[in-house]
Amino acid sequence: MRRLFGMKEISKYMGRSEETLQVYRRRLGLPIVKIVGTWEADVEDLEKWRLRQAEKHVKPVPDRE
């Protein structure tokens, strides 16, 4: 289990600004937590979250007949 420590490191990994990550956390449930003043995230949890978000926005392709 690889963990990221600090919003700067999480932001770099996700390729998003720190402000955007805060919005994602509040509105979309981005799995980051603040422990004793330091933001932390598990890489595996972030990847699962990213996949779930992508699946929500995929439109099925109709079958060709």
Summary of the structure (lengths in Angstrom):
residues: 65
radius of gyration: 14.6
end to end distance: 46.0
largest distance: 58.4
contacts: 135
relative contact order: 0.19
helix: 51%
strand: 18%
